[in-house]
Amino acid sequence: MEVSEEPARLGRPLKILIVDHNAASRRYTCEAFAESDIDFEAVGDAAGARSALRAANGCPFDAILLERELRDANGKELLSSLRADGISTPVIFVSVRESLDDRVRGLNSGADDFIVKPFEHSELVARVRAVLRRSARPPNRAVGS
């Protein structure tokens, strides 16, 4: 697998927050990042996510991988509250729901990307890196401005 340029650009390894209520799914996702030398923290609910985000103040997460359906909150509601709190960290929704409507609703609710379970490790890592590349770019200017 190709080595990422993001860690060198940031001066540190990438750090991802994984929020997923399913322990087996969390372990699988952690394996994907461990294989790619990406730092991560995994929590099982919205309360854990909020706690991890508060604790990471000095070393923020580069992206959040967020299950759409948590036991203690709806992922879309958690994302809305994070955005309202000024947290602009890129978010990738993860869900077993695979319909077009589910994916579109997830993206329209503020997620930067959406990945359907089950997924391959390589696709997950590629999507994280793609989201980070997009979030690092300055906005495009309109033609003629």
C-alpha positions as CSV (number, residue, x, y, z in Angstrom):
1,M,0.0,0.0,0.0
2,E,1.2,3.5,-0.8
3,V,2.5,5.7,2.1
4,S,0.3,8.7,2.8
5,E,1.6,12.2,2.5
6,E,-0.9,13.5,5.1
7,P,1.3,12.6,8.2
8,A,4.3,14.5,6.8
9,R,2.1,17.5,6.0
10,L,0.6,17.6,9.4
11,G,3.9,16.8,11.2
12,R,2.3,14.0,13.1
13,P,0.4,10.8,12.3
14,L,-3.3,11.0,11.4
15,K,-5.6,10.6,14.3
16,I,-9.2,9.3,13.8
17,L,-12.1,9.1,16.3
18,I,-14.2,6.0,15.7
19,V,-17.7,6.1,17.1
20,D,-19.5,2.8,16.7
21,H,-21.8,1.0,19.2
22,N,-21.0,-2.4,17.8
23,A,-17.8,-3.8,19.4
24,A,-17.0,-6.2,16.6
25,S,-17.4,-3.4,14.0
26,R,-15.2,-1.1,16.1
27,R,-12.5,-3.8,16.3
28,Y,-12.6,-4.3,12.5
29,T,-12.3,-0.6,11.9
30,C,-9.4,-0.3,14.4
31,E,-7.6,-3.0,12.5
32,A,-7.9,-1.0,9.2
33,F,-6.2,2.0,10.8
34,A,-3.6,0.0,12.7
35,E,-2.6,-1.6,9.4
36,S,-2.2,1.8,7.9
37,D,-0.2,3.4,10.8
38,I,-3.1,5.8,11.5
39,D,-3.6,6.6,15.2
40,F,-7.2,6.2,16.4
41,E,-9.4,6.2,19.5
42,A,-12.6,4.1,19.5
43,V,-15.7,4.8,21.6
44,G,-19.1,3.1,21.7
45,D,-21.5,5.9,22.0
46,A,-22.2,9.7,21.7
47,A,-21.2,10.4,25.3
48,G,-17.8,8.7,24.7
49,A,-17.4,10.8,21.5
50,R,-18.0,14.0,23.3
51,S,-15.6,13.0,26.1
52,A,-12.9,12.1,23.6
53,L,-13.3,15.3,21.7
54,R,-13.1,17.4,24.9
55,A,-10.0,15.4,26.1
56,A,-8.3,15.8,22.6
57,N,-8.3,19.6,22.8
58,G,-4.5,19.8,22.5
59,C,-4.3,17.0,19.9
60,P,-7.5,17.2,17.9
61,F,-8.8,14.4,15.6
62,D,-8.3,14.7,11.9
63,A,-11.5,12.9,11.1
64,I,-14.5,11.2,12.8
65,L,-15.9,7.9,11.6
66,L,-19.5,8.0,13.0
67,E,-22.0,5.2,13.0
68,R,-25.4,6.7,12.0
69,E,-27.3,4.7,14.6
70,L,-25.8,4.8,18.2
71,R,-27.4,3.4,21.3
72,D,-27.5,6.7,23.1
73,A,-28.1,9.1,20.2
74,N,-28.8,9.3,16.5
75,G,-25.6,10.0,14.5
76,K,-27.2,12.8,12.6
77,E,-28.2,14.5,15.8
78,L,-24.7,14.1,17.2
79,L,-23.2,15.5,14.1
80,S,-25.6,18.5,14.2
81,S,-24.7,19.2,17.8
82,L,-20.9,18.9,17.1
83,R,-21.3,21.4,14.2
84,A,-23.3,23.7,16.5
85,D,-20.5,23.5,19.0
86,G,-18.1,24.7,16.3
87,I,-16.4,21.4,15.7
88,S,-15.6,21.3,12.0
89,T,-13.7,18.0,11.9
90,P,-14.5,16.0,8.8
91,V,-17.1,13.3,9.5
92,I,-17.6,10.1,7.6
93,F,-20.9,8.3,8.3
94,V,-20.8,4.5,8.6
95,S,-24.0,2.5,8.3
96,V,-25.4,-0.8,7.3
97,R,-28.1,1.1,5.6
98,E,-27.3,1.1,1.9
99,S,-30.1,2.7,0.1
100,L,-29.5,5.8,-2.0
101,D,-32.0,7.8,0.2
102,D,-30.0,6.8,3.3
103,R,-26.7,7.9,1.8
104,V,-28.1,11.2,0.5
105,R,-29.8,12.0,3.8
106,G,-26.5,11.3,5.6
107,L,-24.5,13.6,3.2
108,N,-27.2,16.3,3.3
109,S,-27.1,16.3,7.1
110,G,-23.5,17.5,7.1
111,A,-21.3,14.4,6.7
112,D,-18.3,14.7,4.4
113,D,-18.7,11.2,3.1
114,F,-20.6,8.0,3.7
115,I,-19.4,4.4,3.7
116,V,-21.6,1.3,3.9
117,K,-20.8,-1.7,6.0
118,P,-19.3,-4.1,5.3
119,F,-16.4,-2.4,3.8
120,E,-12.8,-3.3,3.0
121,H,-10.0,-1.8,5.0
122,S,-8.4,-0.3,1.9
123,E,-11.6,1.5,0.9
124,L,-12.1,3.0,4.4
125,V,-8.5,4.3,4.6
126,A,-8.7,5.7,1.0
127,R,-12.0,7.5,1.9
128,V,-10.5,9.0,5.1
129,R,-7.5,10.3,3.1
130,A,-9.7,11.7,0.3
131,V,-11.9,13.6,2.9
132,L,-8.7,15.0,4.5
133,R,-7.3,16.1,1.1
134,R,-10.6,17.9,0.3
135,S,-10.8,19.5,3.7
136,A,-7.2,20.9,3.4
137,R,-7.9,22.7,0.2
138,P,-8.9,26.3,0.1
139,P,-12.4,26.8,-1.4
140,N,-12.6,27.3,-5.2
141,R,-13.3,30.7,-6.4
142,A,-16.1,31.2,-8.8
143,V,-15.2,31.9,-12.5
144,G,-14.9,35.6,-13.1
145,S,-14.5,36.6,-9.4
